[in-house]
Amino acid sequence: MKTDHAGERDDGGNGVALARSFTSIQFLKFLLFSGLAAATNFLVGLYFYNGLGWDGAWGYKLAVMLGFTSGMVVSFCLNRAFTFARSGRRLHQEMRTFVVVSLGGLLLTVAIATSLRATLTPWLIALLAPETLLARLAGDGEATSHFLAIGLVAFYSFTSHRLFTFDKGISYYLKRLLGRP
């Protein structure tokens, strides 16, 4: 078995190394720095949909997108500096891949937040006793949906950035898939 640039064992693609990576120091660093990025994401979004009143159908989506973009900048800077080993690729190549991977995360975040806002979050809030702190914190369906979506997308983001952004890049794997050298 070979070792990748982050010290994780490559098991030939059977998923064991990927599953193990979710218990690594690297994943904890990713969660810490991405947590700061997620806080940026959340607070910027919250400012727009609660502070400025962008809570309509399109306003909410735009607020979530602006929050996500702010968090993306923070995430790239911190994770590139402290979480992932140098890939050997140029900065602009890593940034381009980061943006592509993050756009996938943006689509997932918006879709999940919007879906949760319409379905699960109202049901979840209704289950909580109204006098509890948790109920008061979750009482804002937009914020709860946005927060849950950010948490769920973290697993996609770590895996994608680990495999693509801060490794060989998407084009390497596409060429490999198509049988090109």
N, CA and C atoms as an extended XYZ file, in Angstrom:
543
Properties=species:S:1:pos:R:3:atomname:S:1:resname:S:1:resid:I:1 pbc="F F F"
N         0.838       -1.187        0.000 N   MET     1
C         0.000        0.000        0.000 CA  MET     1
C         0.875        1.240        0.000 C   MET     1
N         0.521        2.204       -0.807 N   LYS     2
C         1.286        3.438       -0.830 CA  LYS     2
C         0.640        4.473        0.074 C   LYS     2
N         1.385        5.546        0.349 N   THR     3
C         0.900        6.609        1.202 CA  THR     3
C         0.716        7.854        0.364 C   THR     3
N        -0.386        8.565        0.558 N   ASP     4
C        -0.605        9.799       -0.196 CA  ASP     4
C         0.094       10.967        0.485 C   ASP     4
N        -0.051       12.158       -0.077 N   HIS     5
C         0.670       13.329        0.427 CA  HIS     5
C         0.276       13.726        1.840 C   HIS     5
N        -0.846       13.261        2.321 N   ALA     6
C        -1.308       13.653        3.658 CA  ALA     6
C        -0.992       12.582        4.698 C   ALA     6
N        -0.269       11.523        4.308 N   GLY     7
C         0.082       10.477        5.243 CA  GLY     7
C        -0.984        9.411        5.409 C   GLY     7
N        -2.035        9.465        4.637 N   GLU     8
C        -3.089        8.459        4.711 CA  GLU     8
C        -2.748        7.323        3.764 C   GLU     8
N        -3.075        6.114        4.147 N   ARG     9
C        -2.776        4.961        3.302 CA  ARG     9
C        -3.774        4.852        2.166 C   ARG     9
N        -3.243        4.557        0.991 N   ASP    10
C        -4.084        4.336       -0.183 CA  ASP    10
C        -4.379        2.849       -0.254 C   ASP    10
N        -5.621        2.470       -0.111 N   ASP    11
C        -5.992        1.060       -0.063 CA  ASP    11
C        -6.507        0.538       -1.396 C   ASP    11
N        -6.197        1.226       -2.472 N   GLY    12
C        -6.627        0.764       -3.780 CA  GLY    12
C        -8.063        1.093       -4.102 C   GLY    12
N        -8.698        1.955       -3.350 N   GLY    13
C       -10.041        2.410       -3.695 CA  GLY    13
C       -11.164        1.654       -3.033 C   GLY    13
N       -10.884        0.821       -2.019 N   ASN    14
C       -11.995        0.082       -1.419 CA  ASN    14
C       -12.722        0.852       -0.327 C   ASN    14
N       -12.307        2.067       -0.065 N   GLY    15
C       -13.043        2.919        0.855 CA  GLY    15
C       -12.578        2.881        2.291 C   GLY    15
N       -11.721        1.943        2.663 N   VAL    16
C       -11.281        1.850        4.055 CA  VAL    16
C       -10.478        3.090        4.437 C   VAL    16
N        -9.541        3.504        3.580 N   ALA    17
C        -8.734        4.692        3.883 CA  ALA    17
C        -9.609        5.936        3.949 C   ALA    17
N       -10.598        6.021        3.088 N   LEU    18
C       -11.504        7.167        3.121 CA  LEU    18
C       -12.267        7.197        4.437 C   LEU    18
N       -12.817        6.079        4.843 N   ALA    19
C       -13.541        6.011        6.110 CA  ALA    19
C       -12.615        6.347        7.277 C   ALA    19
N       -11.379        5.848        7.234 N   ARG    20
C       -10.407        6.116        8.290 CA  ARG    20
C       -10.037        7.597        8.321 C   ARG    20
N       -10.067        8.253        7.165 N   SER    21
C        -9.693        9.664        7.118 CA  SER    21
C       -10.637       10.532        7.943 C   SER    21
N       -11.863       10.076        8.177 N   PHE    22
C       -12.811       10.846        8.978 CA  PHE    22
C       -12.479       10.799       10.475 C   PHE    22
N       -11.469        9.998       10.872 N   THR    23
C       -11.015        9.965       12.259 CA  THR    23
C        -9.579       10.466       12.381 C   THR    23
N        -9.047       11.084       11.347 N   SER    24
C        -7.652       11.535       11.331 CA  SER    24
C        -7.489       12.937       11.912 C   SER    24
N        -6.248       13.267       12.255 N   ILE    25
C        -5.905       14.628       12.691 CA  ILE    25
C        -6.211       15.601       11.559 C   ILE    25
N        -5.960       15.176       10.335 N   GLN    26
C        -6.229       16.030        9.181 CA  GLN    26
C        -7.712       16.411        9.134 C   GLN    26
N        -8.601       15.462        9.376 N   PHE    27
C       -10.032       15.753        9.369 CA  PHE    27
C       -10.393       16.702       10.510 C   PHE    27
N        -9.772       16.510       11.675 N   LEU    28
C       -10.036       17.415       12.801 CA  LEU    28
C        -9.588       18.832       12.471 C   LEU    28
N        -8.426       18.976       11.830 N   LYS    29
C        -7.975       20.306       11.396 CA  LYS    29
C        -8.963       20.890       10.392 C   LYS    29
N        -9.380       20.045        9.452 N   PHE    30
C       -10.348       20.492        8.453 CA  PHE    30
C       -11.626       20.983        9.132 C   PHE    30
N       -12.108       20.227       10.110 N   LEU    31
C       -13.322       20.624       10.823 CA  LEU    31
C       -13.127       21.936       11.583 C   LEU    31
N       -11.950       22.108       12.192 N   LEU    32
C       -11.680       23.343       12.922 CA  LEU    32
C       -11.687       24.545       11.976 C   LEU    32
N       -10.895       24.469       10.911 N   PHE    33
C       -10.791       25.611       10.003 CA  PHE    33
C       -12.044       25.782        9.152 C   PHE    33
N       -12.638       24.687        8.781 N   SER    34
C       -13.891       24.786        8.039 CA  SER    34
C       -15.024       25.219        8.961 C   SER    34
N       -14.884       24.909       10.249 N   GLY    35
C       -15.852       25.410       11.226 CA  GLY    35
C       -15.812       26.929       11.303 C   GLY    35
N       -14.606       27.489       11.260 N   LEU    36
C       -14.483       28.952       11.217 CA  LEU    36
C       -15.080       29.493        9.923 C   LEU    36
N       -14.831       28.779        8.828 N   ALA    37
C       -15.413       29.184        7.538 CA  ALA    37
C       -16.930       29.037        7.580 C   ALA    37
N       -17.412       27.966        8.204 N   ALA    38
C       -18.857       27.757        8.314 CA  ALA    38
C       -19.494       28.840        9.181 C   ALA    38
N       -18.788       29.245       10.242 N   ALA    39
C       -19.311       30.335       11.074 CA  ALA    39
C       -19.409       31.617       10.252 C   ALA    39
N       -18.402       31.863        9.431 N   THR    40
C       -18.443       33.011        8.523 CA  THR    40
C       -19.630       32.884        7.581 C   THR    40
N       -19.773       31.706        6.980 N   ASN    41
C       -20.870       31.397        6.068 CA  ASN    41
C       -22.213       31.693        6.755 C   ASN    41
N       -22.379       31.124        7.933 N   PHE    42
C       -23.641       31.232        8.658 CA  PHE    42
C       -23.942       32.677        9.048 C   PHE    42
N       -22.947       33.364        9.610 N   LEU    43
C       -23.178       34.729       10.088 CA  LEU    43
C       -23.435       35.710        8.947 C   LEU    43
N       -22.744       35.530        7.831 N   VAL    44
C       -23.009       36.392        6.672 CA  VAL    44
C       -24.419       36.134        6.144 C   VAL    44
N       -24.781       34.852        6.001 N   GLY    45
C       -26.139       34.515        5.565 CA  GLY    45
C       -27.188       35.058        6.525 C   GLY    45
N       -26.955       34.869        7.825 N   LEU    46
C       -27.874       35.349        8.853 CA  LEU    46
C       -28.058       36.862        8.766 C   LEU    46
N       -26.961       37.570        8.540 N   TYR    47
C       -27.031       39.025        8.399 CA  TYR    47
C       -27.973       39.416        7.257 C   TYR    47
N       -27.863       38.710        6.130 N   PHE    48
C       -28.686       39.065        4.980 CA  PHE    48
C       -30.151       38.667        5.155 C   PHE    48
N       -30.434       37.419        5.625 N   TYR    49
C       -31.852       37.044        5.697 CA  TYR    49
C       -32.535       37.514        6.968 C   TYR    49
N       -31.811       37.698        8.055 N   ASN    50
C       -32.463       38.246        9.258 CA  ASN    50
C       -32.204       39.740        9.415 C   ASN    50
N       -30.976       40.164        9.197 N   GLY    51
C       -30.616       41.563        9.380 CA  GLY    51
C       -31.184       42.480        8.315 C   GLY    51
N       -31.106       42.050        7.064 N   LEU    52
C       -31.596       42.880        5.963 CA  LEU    52
C       -32.968       42.450        5.450 C   LEU    52
N       -33.486       41.358        5.990 N   GLY    53
C       -34.828       40.920        5.622 CA  GLY    53
C       -34.925       40.199        4.291 C   GLY    53
N       -33.827       39.611        3.844 N   TRP    54
C       -33.854       38.861        2.579 CA  TRP    54
C       -34.387       37.456        2.847 C   TRP    54
N       -35.623       37.349        3.281 N   ASP    55
C       -36.162       36.043        3.653 CA  ASP    55
C       -37.191       35.495        2.668 C   ASP    55
N       -37.406       36.179        1.562 N   GLY    56
C       -38.283       35.650        0.520 CA  GLY    56
C       -37.598       34.501       -0.204 C   GLY    56
N       -38.296       33.884       -1.114 N   ALA    57
C       -37.769       32.708       -1.805 CA  ALA    57
C       -36.399       32.973       -2.432 C   ALA    57
N       -36.280       34.022       -3.227 N   TRP    58
C       -35.003       34.309       -3.888 CA  TRP    58
C       -34.030       35.013       -2.964 C   TRP    58
N       -34.517       35.863       -2.078 N   GLY    59
C       -33.651       36.557       -1.132 CA  GLY    59
C       -32.932       35.591       -0.215 C   GLY    59
N       -33.654       34.583        0.274 N   TYR    60
C       -33.053       33.578        1.152 CA  TYR    60
C       -31.965       32.805        0.419 C   TYR    60
N       -32.245       32.387       -0.804 N   LYS    61
C       -31.241       31.646       -1.583 CA  LYS    61
C       -30.005       32.500       -1.827 C   LYS    61
N       -30.207       33.766       -2.185 N   LEU    62
C       -29.080       34.665       -2.422 CA  LEU    62
C       -28.283       34.885       -1.134 C   LEU    62
N       -28.969       35.037       -0.013 N   ALA    63
C       -28.288       35.208        1.273 CA  ALA    63
C       -27.435       33.982        1.606 C   ALA    63
N       -27.971       32.790        1.368 N   VAL    64
C       -27.218       31.555        1.611 CA  VAL    64
C       -26.008       31.492        0.678 C   VAL    64
N       -26.178       31.894       -0.578 N   MET    65
C       -25.059       31.896       -1.534 CA  MET    65
C       -23.958       32.877       -1.118 C   MET    65
N       -24.339       34.074       -0.672 N   LEU    66
C       -23.336       35.058       -0.241 CA  LEU    66
C       -22.600       34.573        1.007 C   LEU    66
N       -23.314       33.959        1.902 N   GLY    67
C       -22.679       33.375        3.079 CA  GLY    67
C       -21.705       32.285        2.678 C   GLY    67
N       -22.129       31.437        1.764 N   PHE    68
C       -21.287       30.338        1.309 CA  PHE    68
C       -20.015       30.859        0.651 C   PHE    68
N       -20.133       31.879       -0.182 N   THR    69
C       -18.975       32.442       -0.866 CA  THR    69
C       -17.972       33.020        0.140 C   THR    69
N       -18.462       33.708        1.143 N   SER    70
C       -17.582       34.258        2.183 CA  SER    70
C       -16.855       33.132        2.918 C   SER    70
N       -17.585       32.105        3.268 N   GLY    71
C       -16.986       30.958        3.945 CA  GLY    71
C       -15.982       30.240        3.069 C   GLY    71
N       -16.230       30.209        1.765 N   MET    72
C       -15.326       29.536        0.828 CA  MET    72
C       -13.945       30.195        0.825 C   MET    72
N       -13.904       31.503        0.854 N   VAL    73
C       -12.629       32.224        0.867 CA  VAL    73
C       -11.860       31.902        2.155 C   VAL    73
N       -12.542       31.934        3.281 N   VAL    74
C       -11.912       31.619        4.560 CA  VAL    74
C       -11.416       30.175        4.562 C   VAL    74
N       -12.221       29.261        4.070 N   SER    75
C       -11.865       27.852        4.041 CA  SER    75
C       -10.624       27.592        3.192 C   SER    75
N       -10.563       28.156        2.008 N   PHE    76
C        -9.403       27.934        1.139 CA  PHE    76
C        -8.125       28.407        1.821 C   PHE    76
N        -8.154       29.603        2.343 N   CYS    77
C        -6.946       30.176        2.945 CA  CYS    77
C        -6.464       29.352        4.135 C   CYS    77
N        -7.361       29.019        5.050 N   LEU    78
C        -6.962       28.295        6.252 CA  LEU    78
C        -6.590       26.841        5.967 C   LEU    78
N        -7.386       26.148        5.158 N   ASN    79
C        -7.092       24.741        4.899 CA  ASN    79
C        -5.854       24.558        4.033 C   ASN    79
N        -5.619       25.472        3.118 N   ARG    80
C        -4.401       25.387        2.301 CA  ARG    80
C        -3.180       25.613        3.169 C   ARG    80
N        -3.271       26.540        4.103 N   ALA    81
C        -2.131       26.873        4.955 CA  ALA    81
C        -1.871       25.832        6.046 C   ALA    81
N        -2.925       25.237        6.615 N   PHE    82
C        -2.732       24.433        7.822 CA  PHE    82
C        -3.190       22.974        7.754 C   PHE    82
N        -4.037       22.598        6.809 N   THR    83
C        -4.613       21.250        6.834 CA  THR    83
C        -3.971       20.302        5.835 C   THR    83
N        -3.845       20.734        4.610 N   PHE    84
C        -3.403       19.842        3.545 CA  PHE    84
C        -1.961       20.122        3.155 C   PHE    84
N        -1.220       19.048        2.873 N   ALA    85
C         0.154       19.178        2.398 CA  ALA    85
C         0.146       19.790        1.001 C   ALA    85
N         1.245       20.372        0.623 N   ARG    86
C         1.351       20.964       -0.714 CA  ARG    86
C         1.180       19.866       -1.769 C   ARG    86
N         0.377       20.162       -2.749 N   SER    87
C         0.067       19.172       -3.784 CA  SER    87
C         1.096       19.155       -4.896 C   SER    87
N         1.879       20.200       -4.996 N   GLY    88
C         2.811       20.312       -6.116 CA  GLY    88
C         2.182       21.022       -7.307 C   GLY    88
N         0.912       21.319       -7.217 N   ARG    89
C         0.219       22.050       -8.265 CA  ARG    89
C         0.348       23.544       -7.984 C   ARG    89
N         0.173       24.338       -9.013 N   ARG    90
C         0.245       25.791       -8.850 CA  ARG    90
C        -0.971       26.296       -8.077 C   ARG    90
N        -0.780       27.466       -7.440 N   LEU    91
C        -1.839       28.074       -6.636 CA  LEU    91
C        -3.117       28.260       -7.444 C   LEU    91
N        -2.999       28.784       -8.661 N   HIS    92
C        -4.209       29.018       -9.463 CA  HIS    92
C        -4.902       27.713       -9.826 C   HIS    92
N        -4.149       26.617       -9.964 N   GLN    93
C        -4.771       25.322      -10.247 CA  GLN    93
C        -5.557       24.834       -9.030 C   GLN    93
N        -4.961       24.980       -7.841 N   GLU    94
C        -5.672       24.585       -6.627 CA  GLU    94
C        -6.910       25.462       -6.417 C   GLU    94
N        -6.753       26.753       -6.674 N   MET    95
C        -7.897       27.662       -6.504 CA  MET    95
C        -9.028       27.307       -7.466 C   MET    95
N        -8.677       27.004       -8.709 N   ARG    96
C        -9.698       26.641       -9.707 CA  ARG    96
C       -10.436       25.377       -9.267 C   ARG    96
N        -9.690       24.372       -8.837 N   THR    97
C       -10.319       23.136       -8.375 CA  THR    97
C       -11.151       23.398       -7.124 C   THR    97
N       -10.631       24.241       -6.230 N   PHE    98
C       -11.368       24.580       -5.012 CA  PHE    98
C       -12.705       25.212       -5.348 C   PHE    98
N       -12.702       26.103       -6.315 N   VAL    99
C       -13.949       26.773       -6.714 CA  VAL    99
C       -14.931       25.760       -7.300 C   VAL    99
N       -14.447       24.858       -8.167 N   VAL   100
C       -15.328       23.851       -8.775 CA  VAL   100
C       -15.935       22.951       -7.690 C   VAL   100
N       -15.079       22.457       -6.796 N   VAL   101
C       -15.561       21.598       -5.709 CA  VAL   101
C       -16.530       22.379       -4.821 C   VAL   101
N       -16.188       23.631       -4.533 N   SER   102
C       -17.034       24.453       -3.665 CA  SER   102
C       -18.364       24.803       -4.320 C   SER   102
N       -18.375       24.971       -5.627 N   LEU   103
C       -19.652       25.211       -6.312 CA  LEU   103
C       -20.572       24.002       -6.166 C   LEU   103
N       -19.985       22.810       -6.215 N   GLY   104
C       -20.772       21.605       -5.922 CA  GLY   104
C       -21.317       21.664       -4.507 C   GLY   104
N       -20.482       22.121       -3.567 N   GLY   105
C       -20.916       22.286       -2.183 CA  GLY   105
C       -21.981       23.355       -2.041 C   GLY   105
N       -21.841       24.425       -2.818 N   LEU   106
C       -22.850       25.491       -2.806 CA  LEU   106
C       -24.203       24.955       -3.258 C   LEU   106
N       -24.204       24.226       -4.364 N   LEU   107
C       -25.462       23.651       -4.857 CA  LEU   107
C       -26.073       22.713       -3.818 C   LEU   107
N       -25.227       21.886       -3.209 N   LEU   108
C       -25.721       20.985       -2.169 CA  LEU   108
C       -26.258       21.763       -0.967 C   LEU   108
N       -25.531       22.799       -0.537 N   THR   109
C       -25.950       23.589        0.623 CA  THR   109
C       -27.296       24.269        0.375 C   THR   109
N       -27.436       24.893       -0.790 N   VAL   110
C       -28.696       25.575       -1.110 CA  VAL   110
C       -29.839       24.566       -1.217 C   VAL   110
N       -29.582       23.458       -1.907 N   ALA   111
C       -30.632       22.448       -2.079 CA  ALA   111
C       -31.047       21.844       -0.738 C   ALA   111
N       -30.065       21.519        0.088 N   ILE   112
C       -30.385       20.914        1.386 CA  ILE   112
C       -31.079       21.924        2.292 C   ILE   112
N       -30.543       23.160        2.366 N   ALA   113
C       -31.160       24.184        3.225 CA  ALA   113
C       -32.590       24.473        2.793 C   ALA   113
N       -32.798       24.604        1.487 N   THR   114
C       -34.137       24.889        0.970 CA  THR   114
C       -35.086       23.724        1.240 C   THR   114
N       -34.611       22.507        1.034 N   SER   115
C       -35.435       21.320        1.281 CA  SER   115
C       -35.773       21.179        2.765 C   SER   115
N       -34.773       21.366        3.615 N   LEU   116
C       -35.022       21.263        5.055 CA  LEU   116
C       -35.982       22.350        5.533 C   LEU   116
N       -35.817       23.549        4.978 N   ARG   117
C       -36.688       24.677        5.360 CA  ARG   117
C       -38.152       24.348        5.056 C   ARG   117
N       -38.374       23.632        3.958 N   ALA   118
C       -39.741       23.320        3.533 CA  ALA   118
C       -40.300       22.045        4.175 C   ALA   118
N       -39.431       21.175        4.675 N   THR   119
C       -39.926       19.876        5.135 CA  THR   119
C       -39.560       19.565        6.579 C   THR   119
N       -38.329       19.202        6.819 N   LEU   120
C       -37.919       18.659        8.101 CA  LEU   120
C       -37.868       19.694        9.225 C   LEU   120
N       -37.378       20.886        8.943 N   THR   121
C       -37.189       21.880       10.005 CA  THR   121
C       -38.501       22.255       10.703 C   THR   121
N       -39.602       22.534       10.000 N   PRO   122
C       -40.848       22.839       10.720 CA  PRO   122
C       -41.301       21.681       11.619 C   PRO   122
N       -41.112       20.466       11.149 N   TRP   123
C       -41.480       19.286       11.934 CA  TRP   123
C       -40.583       19.176       13.158 C   TRP   123
N       -39.275       19.408       12.978 N   LEU   124
C       -38.315       19.335       14.071 CA  LEU   124
C       -38.613       20.395       15.133 C   LEU   124
N       -38.892       21.609       14.696 N   ILE   125
C       -39.201       22.704       15.625 CA  ILE   125
C       -40.486       22.400       16.395 C   ILE   125
N       -41.467       21.811       15.731 N   ALA   126
C       -42.741       21.484       16.383 CA  ALA   126
C       -42.568       20.424       17.469 C   ALA   126
N       -41.553       19.565       17.343 N   LEU   127
C       -41.308       18.525       18.335 CA  LEU   127
C       -40.700       19.061       19.630 C   LEU   127
N       -40.016       20.183       19.552 N   LEU   128
C       -39.320       20.714       20.715 CA  LEU   128
C       -40.286       21.448       21.641 C   LEU   128
N       -40.073       21.269       22.935 N   ALA   129
C       -40.885       22.001       23.919 CA  ALA   129
C       -40.588       23.493       23.756 C   ALA   129
N       -41.607       24.340       23.604 N   PRO   130
C       -41.396       25.754       23.270 CA  PRO   130
C       -40.586       26.539       24.291 C   PRO   130
N       -40.534       26.085       25.538 N   GLU   131
C       -39.836       26.869       26.565 CA  GLU   131
C       -38.335       26.546       26.656 C   GLU   131
N       -37.845       25.584       25.913 N   THR   132
C       -36.438       25.214       26.013 CA  THR   132
C       -35.556       26.138       25.165 C   THR   132
N       -34.294       26.231       25.573 N   LEU   133
C       -33.329       27.038       24.841 CA  LEU   133
C       -33.152       26.494       23.423 C   LEU   133
N       -33.106       25.170       23.312 N   LEU   134
C       -32.953       24.549       21.999 CA  LEU   134
C       -34.104       24.945       21.074 C   LEU   134
N       -35.310       24.984       21.601 N   ALA   135
C       -36.469       25.373       20.787 CA  ALA   135
C       -36.351       26.825       20.345 C   ALA   135
N       -35.883       27.681       21.251 N   ARG   136
C       -35.711       29.087       20.874 CA  ARG   136
C       -34.629       29.262       19.822 C   ARG   136
N       -33.532       28.508       19.961 N   LEU   137
C       -32.467       28.578       18.957 CA  LEU   137
C       -32.930       28.017       17.622 C   LEU   137
N       -33.696       26.936       17.656 N   ALA   138
C       -34.171       26.299       16.429 CA  ALA   138
C       -35.423       26.955       15.881 C   ALA   138
N       -36.002       27.881       16.612 N   GLY   139
C       -37.254       28.518       16.210 CA  GLY   139
C       -37.184       29.255       14.900 C   GLY   139
N       -36.004       29.641       14.497 N   ASP   140
C       -35.816       30.303       13.212 CA  ASP   140
C       -35.561       29.213       12.173 C   ASP   140
N       -36.574       28.887       11.390 N   GLY   141
C       -36.463       27.798       10.421 CA  GLY   141
C       -35.371       28.012        9.400 C   GLY   141
N       -35.164       29.253        8.969 N   GLU   142
C       -34.114       29.537        7.983 CA  GLU   142
C       -32.741       29.236        8.561 C   GLU   142
N       -32.491       29.743        9.771 N   ALA   143
C       -31.178       29.551       10.395 CA  ALA   143
C       -30.924       28.070       10.685 C   ALA   143
N       -31.928       27.366       11.195 N   THR   144
C       -31.772       25.941       11.500 CA  THR   144
C       -31.488       25.145       10.231 C   THR   144
N       -32.219       25.408        9.179 N   SER   145
C       -32.016       24.703        7.909 CA  SER   145
C       -30.639       24.983        7.345 C   SER   145
N       -30.232       26.231        7.385 N   HIS   146
C       -28.921       26.633        6.877 CA  HIS   146
C       -27.814       25.943        7.674 C   HIS   146
N       -27.919       25.946        8.995 N   PHE   147
C       -26.928       25.336        9.876 CA  PHE   147
C       -26.804       23.834        9.614 C   PHE   147
N       -27.916       23.137        9.525 N   LEU   148
C       -27.891       21.692        9.249 CA  LEU   148
C       -27.289       21.386        7.887 C   LEU   148
N       -27.603       22.190        6.888 N   ALA   149
C       -27.053       21.981        5.543 CA  ALA   149
C       -25.539       22.139        5.545 C   ALA   149
N       -25.040       23.143        6.243 N   ILE   150
C       -23.588       23.345        6.324 CA  ILE   150
C       -22.917       22.116        6.939 C   ILE   150
N       -23.480       21.587        8.002 N   GLY   151
C       -22.912       20.403        8.649 CA  GLY   151
C       -22.896       19.182        7.748 C   GLY   151
N       -23.963       18.969        7.017 N   LEU   152
C       -24.030       17.805        6.128 CA  LEU   152
C       -23.046       17.922        4.962 C   LEU   152
N       -22.878       19.106        4.442 N   VAL   153
C       -22.002       19.313        3.289 CA  VAL   153
C       -20.519       19.204        3.685 C   VAL   153
N       -20.196       19.288        4.971 N   ALA   154
C       -18.801       19.195        5.421 CA  ALA   154
C       -18.142       17.881        4.996 C   ALA   154
N       -18.873       16.773        4.999 N   PHE   155
C       -18.293       15.480        4.619 CA  PHE   155
C       -17.957       15.441        3.127 C   PHE   155
N       -18.850       15.955        2.306 N   TYR   156
C       -18.582       16.076        0.870 CA  TYR   156
C       -17.348       16.954        0.647 C   TYR   156
N       -17.288       18.091        1.332 N   SER   157
C       -16.211       19.052        1.119 CA  SER   157
C       -14.853       18.479        1.499 C   SER   157
N       -14.755       17.836        2.646 N   PHE   158
C       -13.479       17.264        3.063 CA  PHE   158
C       -12.995       16.241        2.045 C   PHE   158
N       -13.871       15.332        1.694 N   THR   159
C       -13.489       14.268        0.770 CA  THR   159
C       -13.068       14.839       -0.579 C   THR   159
N       -13.830       15.758       -1.106 N   SER   160
C       -13.526       16.332       -2.419 CA  SER   160
C       -12.257       17.166       -2.404 C   SER   160
N       -12.070       17.988       -1.379 N   HIS   161
C       -10.856       18.805       -1.315 CA  HIS   161
C        -9.622       17.930       -1.079 C   HIS   161
N        -9.777       16.891       -0.301 N   ARG   162
C        -8.666       15.974       -0.036 CA  ARG   162
C        -8.264       15.238       -1.316 C   ARG   162
N        -9.243       14.796       -2.081 N   LEU   163
C        -8.950       14.008       -3.279 CA  LEU   163
C        -8.631       14.851       -4.508 C   LEU   163
N        -9.223       16.024       -4.617 N   PHE   164
C        -9.092       16.813       -5.842 CA  PHE   164
C        -8.314       18.114       -5.659 C   PHE   164
N        -8.779       18.991       -4.780 N   THR   165
C        -8.190       20.324       -4.663 CA  THR   165
C        -6.736       20.272       -4.229 C   THR   165
N        -6.462       19.553       -3.151 N   PHE   166
C        -5.128       19.552       -2.576 CA  PHE   166
C        -4.402       18.249       -2.867 C   PHE   166
N        -4.695       17.664       -4.010 N   ASP   167
C        -3.993       16.471       -4.483 CA  ASP   167
C        -3.728       16.658       -5.968 C   ASP   167
N        -4.064       15.708       -6.794 N   LYS   168
C        -3.705       15.741       -8.211 CA  LYS   168
C        -4.654       16.544       -9.085 C   LYS   168
N        -5.807       16.894       -8.586 N   GLY   169
C        -6.760       17.674       -9.357 CA  GLY   169
C        -7.798       16.820      -10.046 C   GLY   169
N        -8.868       17.451      -10.460 N   ILE   170
C        -9.977       16.755      -11.109 CA  ILE   170
C        -9.563       16.196      -12.459 C   ILE   170
N        -8.785       16.965      -13.235 N   SER   171
C        -8.410       16.513      -14.584 CA  SER   171
C        -7.594       15.228      -14.546 C   SER   171
N        -6.770       15.037      -13.532 N   TYR   172
C        -5.997       13.805      -13.404 CA  TYR   172
C        -6.934       12.597      -13.324 C   TYR   172
N        -7.950       12.710      -12.476 N   TYR   173
C        -8.882       11.594      -12.301 CA  TYR   173
C        -9.784       11.396      -13.518 C   TYR   173
N       -10.146       12.484      -14.189 N   LEU   174
C       -10.929       12.356      -15.419 CA  LEU   174
C       -10.127       11.644      -16.498 C   LEU   174
N        -8.862       12.026      -16.653 N   LYS   175
C        -7.994       11.363      -17.640 CA  LYS   175
C        -7.840        9.887      -17.302 C   LYS   175
N        -7.664        9.600      -16.036 N   ARG   176
C        -7.513        8.210      -15.585 CA  ARG   176
C        -8.787        7.411      -15.878 C   ARG   176
N        -9.924        8.029      -15.638 N   LEU   177
C       -11.200        7.391      -15.895 CA  LEU   177
C       -11.391        7.094      -17.374 C   LEU   177
N       -10.941        8.018      -18.221 N   LEU   178
C       -11.067        7.860      -19.672 CA  LEU   178
C        -9.939        7.026      -20.274 C   LEU   178
N        -8.998        6.569      -19.451 N   GLY   179
C        -7.916        5.728      -19.925 CA  GLY   179
C        -6.803        6.493      -20.624 C   GLY   179
N        -6.701        7.785      -20.358 N   ARG   180
C        -5.631        8.590      -20.952 CA  ARG   180
C        -4.488        8.743      -19.977 C   ARG   180
N        -3.254        8.841      -20.470 N   PRO   181
C        -2.094        8.982      -19.573 CA  PRO   181
C        -2.011       10.346      -18.929 C   PRO   181
